[in-house]
Amino acid sequence: MSRDEHPGPEPRRTAEIVFTARVKADELRFRAAPESRVEFTGDADDDSASGSARTNLPDEVEENVTYRNVRIDYAIAAELRDDEPAGGRSARPPRRR
């Protein structure tokens, strides 16, 4: 999965760390277009992803434009890397599903 895609139901179900948020607004206006990013560090696996599904809001917003009836569904789904050999001393316990 691309790291810039909104994680669907299956990656969110199987990830070890999941964060979701929903934002709704009747009107939304930006004085300055925001810059944002998510960076996975440490033990994050390559299957980790984050992104948003937007209604009435483009991926790149324009300054001083009023967007109406906006909804943003945002999700981060992180898989943790298991670099230890099978059965090693610091092997993680099995995942609960």
N, C-alpha and C positions, 0 to 999 in steps of 0.2 A: 504494500500500500504506500502511496506517496505520502510524504510527511505533511503536505499542504492540502490534503483532502479531508473533508468532513468524515470522520470515522462512522461507518454504518453500524447497524445493530450487532452484527457478528463480532467485529473487532472490539466493540464496547463490552460485549458479553464475556469475551475471553481475556481481556486485558487485566493486568494486575492492579493498575492504577487508572481510574476513570474520573474525569471531571466534566460535568455538563452544566450549561447555563442557558437560560432563555431570557431574552430582553425584548420587550414590546414598547413601542412608543407611538403616540398619535402623530407627533411631529418630531423631527430630528434635523438639526442643522449644525454644520461644522464651520467654525471660524477659520480653522486651519486643518487641512487633511492630516489625519493621524498616520504615524508609521508604527507598525507593530510587528512582532515576530515571536515565535516560540522556538526555543532551542532545547533539544533533549541532550543531556549530559550524563556523565556517570554511568550507571548500569542500564541505560535505556537501550533496547534492542532496535534494530533497523525497521521492525514492523510497527513501531510507535508512530502515531499520527495525530494531527490536530487540524481543525478547520471549522468553517461555519457554513451553514445553509441560511441564506438570506431571502427575505421577502420584501420587495419594494426598496431595496438598498443595493447598489452596485458594489462589486468587489473593491473598486477604487472610487471613493466618494469625491465629490467636488466641493470646494470651499464655497460658503455662502449660498448653498442650494438647500431648500427645505424638502426633506423626504417625508412622506406621509404614510401612515399605517404600516410602520416598519416592524419587522420581527426578525430576530437573529437567534438561531439555535447554534450554540458553540459547543464543541466537544474536544477533549484531549483523551486519548486512549494510549497508555504506555505499557509496553511489554518490557520486562526486565531480562537482561542477558544473563545466561547461566554459563559462565566460563569455567566452572569447576568440573573436573572429571566425574563421571557417573559414580555415585556412592562415596564421593570424596568427603573429607571432614566437614567442609562448609557447604555441602549440597543443600539446596533449598528443599523444604518439605513439598509434597505434591500440591498442586493448585486445587483449590475448592471451586467447583463449577456449579 
